[in-house]
Amino acid sequence: MTRHCWKCGREYRLPGTPGRSETCECGADLRVCLNCVSYDPSVAYQCRDRRAEPVAEKHLANYCEYFEFARREFVPPAGEAERTARAREQLRKLLGD
């Protein structure tokens, strides 16, 4: 389990949490909802921390004071075509086609 960039997977090795202006070598912001332990696409506002203000742009740096860098294995973000294909396959399984 590592702390890494949500976009390219490059490991973040500095102690503490990144600042709002810190970026990865790929250009992606690091202090973003997509890198936070509270990020969960299945809950309201995609955040499990109810104290946090809603953030519209999950991939852009923000001022959330409850940010905590998640430790997990890197899974590359799915492209639109891949996401659509996966959704159709799940629908086929659900409907028994």
HELIX and SHEET records of a PDB file:
HELIX    1   1 CYS A   33  ASN A   35  5                                   3    
HELIX    2   2 ALA A   44  GLN A   46  5                                   3    
HELIX    3   3 GLU A   80  LEU A   95  1                                  16    
END                                                                             
